Amino acid sequence: MGIFSDTLEDNKERAGQFLQPMDQFESTPWVLQSPQLEKCTLCGRQLPKDDMPRHMYSHAGVSSYLIANNQIIRDVAYANKPLESLDICTLGQETARVELRINNELLWVDDIKGQYSFGDKFKNLRDGELVFKIVDFNGERLHRIYVGTQPLIRHSEIDQLAFKFLFLPLDMNSDPDYEQYRREASNLNLEPLEELYVNSFYDYALGYRILQCNRLQEGHLESALYGLSRFRTNFAVAGQRILALRMNCFNILRNCKSTSRFFLASLFFCQPFNTHHQITAVELIESEYGIYVDPLTINFLEAISAYYSASKEIFFGILTKLYDGVADHDTNNHAKLFILEARYWRRLGETKKARDNYEKLLTDPDLCHEARGFLYEK
């Protein structure tokens, strides 16, 4: 276990709270070939077939949707340029009451059944806040889209609370003080974006504490990744990368530069197999201040580093430790172990041993393409 902070690779960290633009929200698995597309039966989006189960999760328990630039907006979104499209749709025969405010001024109210398109009515809106209140049989929900300028959030104060009440206890394998964290955060009179930031760390800590207690966490880490992926603070980016490696959401690692502790993970999972890489990793050094990182993630980063620069004995020593620590039902982590071993044997020219591991990946949604390419393509 440890406390950890990663580096950021662009100039956005100067302000430290920037949301990701909408075109960077959703990740799709890295593939070696053009993926087969499938149309979502609920919202009509065209997505890679292997990514459809992950996408359908966004529809759980919801009967009406706000869709901007062809992406479902679950709560808060940021567009760094004018919106190209904006739609509201309801499922089946359901009707939703929709209210739209722009910069706190009521612009439009109507009852929607089916799909309503605003078309390009907002193409000239370069700066402002759109707030949609949608009321259907599931209750009332607010959706915000910030166009152009984003509001500032007090991320430093929230980071300090998360570090003190959530991450330090996790590092000591003890219960985080969730109530005190919530109480101290509420004293800040949080804005909507700040609430999302606070809740993301809450889910992060709760999910990892459940795992520490050897129980299955149910959606907390997924919710944490969804929330943290909106932000560009040091804590948020480190959390995104930790969770991305754990959940095999490798595309999130794609933009890691050589100064990041996740650079070799990015190179390994986001680039095709290469027999010639010999690279030394940036060492994962514990920090005095940062976000909690779990032992399994540390071990995987060590294994990836050993794949590129260590001896065969060291590499398989780390792999053995990982195999011993990964539960039988943990398909994501087993997939990473299989691809590490398959590529190592492949690099050494041990075709049969590589084949044995690639065969275990034929049903994996993210890594099956490389496995099929090795096993079946001439």
Secondary structure, 3 states (H helix, E strand, C coil): CEEECCCCCCHHHHCCCCECCHHHCCCCCCCCCCCCEEECCCCCCEEEHHHHHHHHHHHCCCCEEEEECCEECCCEEEECCCCCCEEEEECCCCEEEEEEEECCEEEEEEEEECEEECCCCCCCCCCEEEEEEEEECCEEEEEEEEECCCCCCCHHHHHHHHHHHHHHHHHCCCCCCHHHHHHHHHCCCCCHHHHHHHHHHHHHHHHHHHHHCCCCCCCHHHHHHHHHCCECCHHHHHHHHHHHHHHCCHHHHCCCCCCCCCHHHHHHHHCCCCCCCCCCCCCCCCCCCCEEECHHHHHHHHHHHHHHHCCHHHHHHHHHHHHHHCCCCCHHHHHHHHHHHHHHHHHCCCHHHHHHHHHCCCCCCCCHHHHHHHHHCC
